[in-house]
């Protein structure tokens, strides 16, 4: 979403970005969401996520910088912290921490399009998400695996800004950290600004 080499230099070589995320829950398995999105059959739920994001760009090792320059695809790697409030089917607060590799794969005109895939952990506080994330396990599972696949857009006329279409995914990783089918998905937008 943010933090590629071109955007960093345009925004004053900042390693930090901050922004907001807003999204709506979608019922179904992670593997079903992309095909359903293309056919317009997403099963949106009356559950919402909103909150703040803070991202810090990590230094690239030399071999990765060399590969990026040789192939002309700007790469970045960052740590991202999220603090979200859930509402609707559940009322809860959630903290997320992800490692987020990203690549700018297309630069049509004055635009840059980046794909990223955050991977980490998500911890929910207060009442567990049992009624929504896993009705069969009323004790709930507060700490789950977390992923944030994202497609982000930047424009050279708005240096430092980016707008991303993101999937916020909490999961038991097919029974690894919680029973199968435990988890949730929220599709939404992440607006970021380097500072």
C-alpha positions as CSV (number, residue, x, y, z in Angstrom):
1,X,0.0,0.0,0.0
2,X,2.6,2.5,1.0
3,X,6.3,2.5,1.5
4,X,7.8,1.7,-1.9
5,X,11.0,3.4,-2.8
6,X,9.5,6.0,-5.1
7,X,6.8,7.0,-2.7
8,X,9.3,7.2,0.2
9,X,11.6,9.7,-1.7
10,X,8.6,11.7,-2.8
11,X,7.4,12.0,0.8
12,X,10.7,12.9,2.3
13,X,12.3,9.5,2.8
14,X,10.1,8.7,5.7
15,X,10.1,5.1,7.2
16,X,6.7,5.6,8.9
17,X,3.2,5.6,7.6
18,X,-0.2,6.0,9.4
19,X,-3.7,5.5,8.3
20,X,-7.2,4.1,8.8
21,X,-9.0,0.9,7.8
22,X,-12.7,0.4,7.5
23,X,-14.3,-2.8,6.4
24,X,-17.4,-5.1,6.4
25,X,-17.5,-8.7,7.3
26,X,-17.9,-11.3,4.6
27,X,-19.1,-14.8,5.4
28,X,-17.2,-17.8,3.9
29,X,-13.8,-19.4,3.7
30,X,-10.8,-17.4,2.6
31,X,-10.5,-19.5,-0.6
32,X,-14.1,-18.7,-1.6
33,X,-13.9,-14.9,-1.3
34,X,-11.9,-14.1,-4.4
35,X,-14.0,-16.1,-6.8
36,X,-17.2,-14.7,-5.2
37,X,-15.8,-11.2,-5.5
38,X,-15.4,-11.6,-9.3
39,X,-18.9,-13.0,-9.7
40,X,-20.4,-10.3,-7.4
41,X,-21.7,-12.9,-4.9
42,X,-20.0,-11.8,-1.7
43,X,-22.1,-12.7,1.4
44,X,-21.7,-9.4,3.4
45,X,-22.7,-9.6,7.1
46,X,-23.8,-6.8,9.6
47,X,-20.4,-6.8,11.2
48,X,-17.9,-4.0,10.7
49,X,-14.2,-3.2,11.5
50,X,-12.6,0.2,11.8
51,X,-9.4,1.5,13.3
52,X,-5.9,2.9,12.9
53,X,-2.8,1.4,11.2
54,X,0.8,2.3,11.9
55,X,3.5,1.0,9.6
56,X,7.4,1.0,9.8
57,X,9.4,0.2,6.7
58,X,12.3,-2.2,7.3
59,X,15.7,-1.8,5.6
60,X,16.1,-4.2,2.6
61,X,19.2,-6.5,2.6
62,X,21.6,-5.8,-0.2
63,X,20.7,-8.8,-2.2
64,X,17.0,-7.8,-2.2
65,X,17.9,-4.3,-3.3
66,X,20.0,-5.6,-6.1
67,X,17.3,-7.9,-7.3
68,X,14.7,-5.1,-7.2
69,X,16.9,-2.8,-9.2
70,X,17.8,-5.4,-11.7
71,X,14.2,-6.4,-12.4
72,X,12.7,-2.9,-12.0
73,X,10.1,-4.0,-9.5
74,X,10.3,-1.9,-6.3
75,X,10.1,-4.1,-3.3
76,X,9.5,-3.2,0.4
77,X,9.1,-5.0,3.7
78,X,7.5,-3.4,6.7
79,X,6.0,-4.1,10.1
80,X,2.4,-3.0,10.6
81,X,0.4,-2.5,13.8
82,X,-3.3,-2.3,13.7
83,X,-5.8,-1.3,16.5
84,X,-9.4,-2.1,15.4
85,X,-12.9,-1.8,16.9
86,X,-15.4,-4.4,15.8
87,X,-19.1,-3.6,15.8
88,X,-22.4,-5.1,14.6
89,X,-22.5,-8.8,15.2
90,X,-19.8,-8.4,17.8
91,X,-18.4,-5.6,19.9
92,X,-14.7,-6.0,20.5
93,X,-11.3,-4.5,20.3
94,X,-8.5,-6.2,18.4
95,X,-4.7,-5.6,18.1
96,X,-2.8,-7.0,15.0
97,X,0.9,-7.2,14.3
98,X,2.1,-8.2,10.8
99,X,5.2,-8.5,8.7
100,X,4.2,-7.0,5.3
101,X,6.2,-7.7,2.1
102,X,5.0,-5.7,-0.9
103,X,5.9,-5.2,-4.6
104,X,5.0,-2.5,-7.0
105,X,4.2,-4.6,-10.0
106,X,2.6,-2.1,-12.4
107,X,3.1,1.7,-13.1
108,X,0.6,2.9,-15.6
109,X,1.2,6.6,-16.2
110,X,1.3,8.6,-13.0
111,X,-0.1,5.7,-11.0
112,X,1.6,2.9,-9.1
113,X,-0.2,-0.4,-8.2
114,X,1.2,-2.5,-5.4
115,X,0.3,-5.9,-4.1
116,X,1.1,-6.8,-0.5
117,X,0.5,-9.7,1.9
118,X,0.7,-9.0,5.6
119,X,1.2,-12.1,7.8
120,X,1.1,-12.1,11.6
121,X,-1.0,-12.5,14.7
122,X,-4.3,-10.9,15.9
123,X,-5.5,-10.7,19.5
124,X,-9.0,-9.7,20.5
125,X,-9.9,-8.3,23.9
126,X,-13.1,-8.3,25.9
127,X,-15.8,-10.7,25.0
128,X,-14.4,-13.4,22.6
129,X,-15.8,-13.5,19.1
130,X,-17.4,-16.8,19.8
131,X,-20.9,-15.9,18.5
132,X,-19.5,-14.7,15.2
133,X,-16.2,-16.3,14.5
134,X,-17.0,-19.7,15.9
135,X,-20.5,-20.5,17.3
136,X,-19.6,-24.1,18.1
137,X,-16.8,-23.1,20.6
138,X,-18.4,-20.6,23.1
139,X,-15.1,-20.1,25.0
140,X,-13.8,-18.3,21.9
141,X,-10.2,-18.0,20.6
142,X,-8.7,-14.7,21.3
143,X,-5.3,-15.1,19.5
144,X,-5.5,-16.2,15.9
145,X,-3.3,-16.1,12.8
146,X,-3.8,-12.9,10.8
147,X,-3.4,-12.1,7.1
148,X,-4.0,-8.9,5.1
149,X,-3.7,-9.4,1.3
150,X,-4.0,-6.0,-0.3
151,X,-4.0,-4.2,-3.6
152,X,-3.0,-0.6,-3.3
153,X,-3.0,2.4,-5.6
154,X,-0.8,5.6,-5.4
155,X,-0.6,8.7,-7.6
156,X,2.5,10.8,-8.2
157,X,0.3,13.9,-7.8
158,X,-0.5,12.9,-4.2
159,X,3.0,11.9,-2.8
160,X,3.0,9.8,0.3
161,X,-0.7,8.8,0.0
162,X,-2.1,5.4,-0.9
163,X,-5.5,3.7,-1.0
164,X,-5.7,-0.1,-0.7
165,X,-8.4,-2.7,-1.1
166,X,-7.7,-5.1,1.7
167,X,-8.9,-8.3,3.2
168,X,-8.6,-8.5,7.0
169,X,-8.5,-12.3,7.8
170,X,-8.4,-14.0,11.2
171,X,-7.9,-17.7,11.1
172,X,-7.2,-20.9,13.1
173,X,-5.0,-22.0,10.2
174,X,-7.1,-25.1,9.5
175,X,-6.9,-26.4,13.0
176,X,-3.3,-25.4,13.8
177,X,-4.0,-22.7,16.5
178,X,-7.8,-23.2,16.7
179,X,-10.4,-25.6,15.4
180,X,-11.2,-25.7,11.7
181,X,-13.5,-23.0,10.4
182,X,-12.7,-20.6,13.3
183,X,-12.1,-17.1,11.9
184,X,-13.5,-14.1,10.1
185,X,-13.0,-12.0,7.0
186,X,-13.6,-8.2,6.6
187,X,-13.2,-6.6,3.1
188,X,-12.5,-2.9,3.2
189,X,-10.3,0.1,2.4
190,X,-7.0,1.2,4.0
191,X,-6.0,4.8,3.5
192,X,-2.3,5.5,4.4
193,X,-0.1,8.6,4.6
194,X,3.7,8.7,5.1
195,X,5.0,11.2,7.7
